[in-house]
Amino acid sequence: MYRYIVKIFIVILGILSFFASPSLQAKGRASDTLFVDSVLNAVKTSLKADKNLSLKYLYRALSLTKGIAVSKRTLRVYEDIGYLYFDMGINDSALYYFLINLKGAESIENPGAVANAYDLIGRVYDVQNDTAKAMYYFRQSKSLYRSLNSQEGVSSVNTGIANLMDNHGRSREALALYLENIEYYKSTKLSNKLMLTYLNIGACYLNLKKPDTAMRYNRLALQMALKAQNYGNIGTIYINISNLKYEEKDNDSAVWYGLLALSISRKYHDADAALISLENLAE
């Protein structure tokens, strides 16, 4: 499987290099557009694993869009650059490109893209602890998504607002928003988002001193993670269950789940989860 992924990665690099060659660039805008589309597709699939390489090609794509009227394609480039910086924790750069993305979406009068840009900007302000600005952009986004009858968009913003509220000790309000999302995610194929929502609900119930209910939602999340073989989240859920078992004074089970979390984290090279597991076991 690993060799197969590497082969795909090499093929994509070859395609991008071909489109970036001077001889092809001379053939005009058609090849420029094709190159941009190739970069966007590659970043969506394989290249995102190497963020620096992705940024290199996205900046090349961005230079080719300079002479092209703003379009959904242009917005995707700005958005992907912003996403990568956000993933890397370079939040000022992420905000810069998300704001450019917003201006572009407004210029072509695309309300869906505007709502998405508001949501992304809100998330950056949230991690920068600028709660007032984060809530402003989240509310703008949610209002616009509602006017577009986009339940997927509303659910995305609900998650952003709920995360912010939970981080500020407003777990009851956060819980209401997470629960609002449950029925929608159940009716769609967004199983990963449903699993993460179960996890968030579990965290809220733990904060509200309801460990039994927290355990129930963590087990629901665990069932979905095991079915999807989502090992990163499996490790996180085992850590949660281990902590809940400690709360119940069931130390043997707590150690057992802690060791499971440590084993999975080491196997799949999740250093942060491995460290948390070790710290919990040490306690």
Residue, then its C-alpha position, 0 to 999 in steps of 0.5 A: m500500500y505504501r509503495y502504491i501511494v508513493k507511486i501516485f505521489i511521483v506521478i502527480l509530481g511528474i504531471l505538475s513538473f510537466f505543466a510548469s515547464p516553459s515550453l508548455q507555458a508558452k501555449g497560453r492560458a489553457s495550459d495555465t488553467l490546466f496546471v492550476d486545476s492539476v495543483l488543486n486536485a493534487v493538494k486535495t488528494s496526495l500533496k497535502a501530506d507535504k505542506n511545504l511542497s503543496l505551498k510551492y505549487l499553490y504559489r505557482a498556481l497563484s501566479l498563473t491566476k493573476g491575469i485571470a478574472v476572479s473565479k471559483r478556481t482562484l478562490r480555491v487557490y487562496e483557500d487552500i493556501g490559507y488552509l495549509y498555513f492554518d494547519m501549520g499554525i501560521n495563523d496570521s498568514a492563514l487570516y491574510y489569505f482567507l480575507i483575500n478569499l472573502k474579498g474575491a467571493e464578494s467580488i463575484e457575488n457568490p454567497g456560498a463562497v462568502a459564507n465559507a470565507y466567514d466561517l474560515i476567518g472565524r476559526v482563525y480568530d478563535v485560535q487567536n483568542d479574539t472571541a468577539k471577532a470570531m463570533y462576529y464572523f461565525r454569526q455572519s456565516k451562519s446567517l448566510y448559510r441559513s438564507l441559502n438553506s445549506q444545512e451542511g454549512v450551518s452545521s459546520v458553523n455550529t461546530g465552530i461556535a460550539n468549540l469556542m463556547d466549550n473552550h470558554g466554559r460554556s459547555r451547556e450552550a456548546l452541547a445544544l449546538y453539537l446535538e443540533n448537528i447530530e440528526y443532520y450528520k446521521s442523515t448524510k454520509l458525513s460519518n467522520k463528522l458524526m464521530l467527531t460530534y460524538l466526541n465533542i458531546g462526550a467532552c461537554y458531558l464530562n465538563l458538565k459532571k455527567p461521566d456516564t453520559a460522556m462514556r456513552y458518547n465516547r463509545l459511540a465514537l469508538q464504534m465508528a472509528l473502529k469501523a472506519q479504521n481511523y486509528g488517530n481518533i481511536g487513540t484519542i478515544y482510548i485516552n478519553i475512556s481511560n480518563l473516564k475510568y480513572e474518574e470511576k476509580d476503575n484503575d485497572s480498566a483505566v490503565w488498560y485503555g491507557l496502554l491501548a492508546l499508547s500502543i496505537s499512538r506509537k504504531y501510527h506515529d502520533a507523538d502528541a497522543a503518545l505523550i498524553s498516554l504516558e502522562n496519564l499512565a504516570e499519574 
